[in-house]
């Protein structure tokens, strides 16, 4: 679904928040992120540690001729990891709300007949019920104001398995990442005007942490007969994340503190939620 079909309000010339709380311009014109992800898709940059992990989790699940959905696919760099480790014939669909990523995804995989890319928003996925055997969604839920509708959508379009990677803890935290033009070029908000007179952020995206109980009980409410398995993401190579962060030099690129991943000043204990229908 095209993002401009949502009701939006302008907080600045470049910062637009949709009705779900998504900062639409967070990546809309961000060529740096698009270039980084594209380099990964075509093999000119190392794989992400998370894409390696997801491909290893999916490897025993994927069968011949399965249809796989990647929600929040960016330039399709997860597909590279899947193809590298899974030697079966499967069909991959990537969906993302940002055309800047999808254009590069289609360029990266233009000669691959098993891959396609569709503009779509996780709150209303443009697919039929049970259209895919397996769906996965990495690093998206952390940025969502409400995760109930996305959970329903992922479960709706998936026939067998859903894998979600997000940040979980014993209790939930509602966090906003607030933008200003000093460090994020895709907003024109000056640092001294980050907040309005009521204390509301003018341009932001969510950076939330969900509790184990909240996510598990809501999944069960949506799909009572499903099985849920939650696995701590300990699959990453710390040295490779540190090297990637130094080489890419992106704002808030993932770093390592002890044995945990960190973005900015926020520790991110990532987990994989595996839902079996």
C-alpha positions in Angstrom: 0.0 0.0 0.0 1.3 3.5 -0.9 2.0 5.5 2.2 0.3 8.6 0.8 -3.0 6.8 1.2 -2.7 7.3 5.0 -3.9 10.4 6.8 -0.7 12.4 7.6 0.2 15.6 9.3 3.2 17.7 8.5 5.4 18.5 11.5 8.0 20.1 9.2 8.8 20.3 5.5 10.6 17.0 5.7 9.2 15.2 8.8 5.8 13.5 8.3 4.2 11.3 10.8 1.4 8.9 9.6 -1.6 7.8 11.7 0.4 4.8 13.0 3.3 7.0 14.3 5.7 6.0 11.5 8.1 8.8 10.6 7.6 8.5 6.8 10.7 10.4 5.9 13.1 8.5 8.2 14.4 6.7 5.1 12.5 8.3 2.2 15.4 10.3 0.9 18.2 8.5 2.8 20.6 7.5 0.0 23.3 6.5 2.4 21.3 3.7 4.0 20.0 2.6 0.6 23.6 2.4 -0.7 24.7 0.4 2.3 21.9 -2.1 1.9 22.4 -2.3 -1.8 26.0 -3.1 -1.4 25.0 -6.0 0.9 22.4 -7.2 -1.7 25.0 -7.5 -4.5 27.7 -8.9 -2.3 30.0 -5.9 -2.3 29.6 -5.5 1.5 29.5 -8.2 4.2 26.2 -9.8 5.2 24.4 -8.5 8.2 24.8 -10.8 11.2 21.0 -10.9 11.6 20.4 -12.0 8.0 22.9 -14.9 8.6 20.9 -15.8 11.7 17.5 -15.7 10.0 18.8 -17.8 7.1 20.1 -20.4 9.5 16.7 -20.5 11.4 14.8 -20.8 8.2 17.1 -23.4 6.6 15.4 -26.5 8.1 11.9 -24.9 7.7 11.9 -24.1 4.0 10.7 -26.8 1.6 10.9 -27.1 -2.2 8.7 -24.5 -3.9 7.9 -22.7 -0.7 6.8 -19.0 -0.9 8.7 -16.8 1.5 7.7 -13.2 2.5 10.2 -10.7 3.9 8.4 -7.7 5.5 10.6 -4.7 5.7 12.9 -6.0 3.1 14.8 -2.8 2.2 17.0 -3.8 -0.8 16.5 -7.5 -0.4 19.8 -8.2 1.4 18.2 -10.9 3.5 17.5 -12.8 0.2 21.3 -13.0 -0.4 21.8 -14.8 2.9 18.9 -17.1 2.2 20.2 -18.1 -1.2 23.7 -18.6 0.2 22.6 -21.2 2.8 19.4 -22.7 1.4 19.9 -24.9 -1.6 16.3 -25.5 -2.5 14.0 -23.9 -5.0 11.9 -21.3 -3.2 10.1 -18.1 -4.1 10.9 -14.8 -2.3 8.8 -11.7 -2.1 10.1 -8.6 -0.4 7.8 -5.8 0.7 8.7 -2.3 2.1 7.1 1.1 2.3 10.1 2.9 0.9 10.6 3.1 -2.8 14.2 4.3 -2.4 14.9 0.8 -1.2 12.7 -1.1 -3.6 14.2 0.5 -6.6 17.6 -0.7 -5.6 16.2 -4.1 -4.7 14.7 -4.6 -8.1 18.1 -3.5 -9.6 20.0 -5.9 -7.4 17.8 -8.9 -8.3 16.7 -8.0 -11.8 18.0 -11.3 -13.2 16.4 -13.5 -10.5 13.1 -15.0 -11.6 12.3 -16.2 -8.1 12.4 -12.8 -6.4 9.9 -10.0 -6.6 9.5 -6.7 -4.6 6.2 -5.0 -3.7 5.4 -1.7 -2.1 3.6 -2.5 1.1 2.9 -1.3 4.6 2.9 -3.8 7.5 -0.4 -2.4 8.8 -2.1 -3.5 5.6 -0.1 -6.0 3.6 -1.2 -6.3 0.0 -1.4 -10.1 0.0 -4.1 -12.8 0.3 -4.7 -15.0 3.3 -2.2 -17.8 3.6 -0.4 -16.6 0.5 3.0 -17.5 1.9 4.3 -20.6 3.5 6.7 -18.6 5.8 7.0 -14.9 6.6 9.7 -13.1 8.5 10.0 -9.6 9.8 13.3 -8.2 11.2 13.9 -4.9 13.0 10.5 -3.5 12.2 8.4 -4.0 15.3 10.8 -1.8 17.3 9.6 1.2 15.2 5.9 0.6 15.5 3.5 2.5 17.7 1.0 -0.4 17.7 2.0 -4.0 17.0 -1.3 -5.7 17.2 -2.5 -5.0 13.6 1.0 -6.0 12.2 0.8 -9.2 14.1 -2.6 -9.9 12.7 -1.4 -9.1 9.2 1.7 -11.4 9.4 -0.4 -14.3 10.8 -3.1 -13.6 8.1 -0.8 -13.9 5.1 1.2 -16.9 6.5 0.3 -20.5 6.1 2.8 -22.2 8.4 5.5 -20.1 10.1 6.1 -16.4 11.1 9.5 -15.3 12.4 9.8 -11.8 14.1 13.0 -10.3 15.3 12.6 -7.5 17.8 13.7 -6.2 21.2 12.1 -7.9 24.2 12.5 -7.5 28.0 10.6 -8.3 31.2 8.7 -5.1 30.9 7.7 -2.8 28.0 9.2 0.6 27.3 7.6 3.2 24.9 10.6 5.2 23.5 10.8 7.9 20.8 13.9 8.6 18.8 13.7 12.4 18.3 15.3 13.9 15.1 17.0 17.2 14.5 18.9 18.4 11.5 22.3 18.5 13.2 22.6 14.7 13.0 19.7 13.6 10.7 19.7 15.3 7.3 16.2 14.2 6.3 14.5 16.7 8.7 14.7 20.4 8.9 13.9 20.6 12.6 16.6 22.7 14.4 18.0 21.2 17.6 16.3 23.9 19.8 12.9 23.0 18.4 12.9 19.2 18.8 9.8 19.5 21.0 6.8 21.8 20.7 5.3 23.8 23.5 3.3 20.8 24.8 6.5 18.7 25.0 5.7 16.6 21.9 8.4 15.6 19.6 8.2 17.3 16.2 9.9 14.6 14.2 10.5 11.1 15.6 10.3 7.4 15.1 9.6 4.8 17.8 12.3 2.8 19.4 10.2 0.5 21.6 10.9 -2.5 23.8 8.1 -5.0 24.3 7.6 -7.3 27.2 7.6 -11.1 26.7 4.2 -11.4 28.3 2.7 -8.6 26.1 3.9 -10.1 22.8 3.1 -13.8 23.7 -0.3 -13.2 25.1 -1.4 -11.1 22.1 -0.1 -13.7 19.6 -2.2 -16.3 21.5 -5.2 -14.0 21.4 -4.9 -13.7 17.6 -4.0 -17.3 16.9 -5.0 -19.4 19.9 -3.8 -22.8 18.6 -0.4 -21.6 17.5 2.9 -22.6 19.1 5.4 -19.8 20.2 9.1 -20.2 20.6 11.3 -17.3 21.7 15.0 -17.5 21.1 17.7 -15.0 22.3 19.7 -13.7 19.4 23.2 -14.8 20.4 24.1 -15.8 16.8 26.1 -12.6 16.0 29.8 -12.1 15.7 30.7 -9.1 17.8 33.9 -8.3 15.9 32.0 -8.1 12.6 29.3 -5.8 14.0 32.1 -3.5 15.4 33.8 -3.5 12.0 30.6 -2.8 10.2 29.7 0.1 12.5 33.2 1.7 11.9 33.1 1.3 8.1 29.5 2.5 7.5 29.6 5.5 9.9 25.8 5.7 10.0 23.9 7.5 12.8 22.9 5.1 15.5 24.6 2.1 13.7 24.6 -1.0 15.9 27.5 -1.2 18.3 28.5 -3.7 21.0 28.6 -3.2 24.7 29.7 -6.3 26.6 27.6 -9.1 25.1 24.7 -7.0 24.0 24.0 -4.9 20.9 23.4 -1.2 21.5 22.0 1.6 19.4 22.8 5.1 20.6 22.5 4.7 24.4 19.8 2.0 24.3 20.7 -1.6 25.0 18.9 -3.9 22.5 18.4 -7.5 23.7 17.1 -9.0 20.5 15.0 -12.1 20.3 13.5 -14.2 17.5 9.8 -15.0 18.0 8.9 -18.1 16.0 5.2 -18.7 15.5 3.9 -22.0 14.2 0.3 -22.2 13.0 
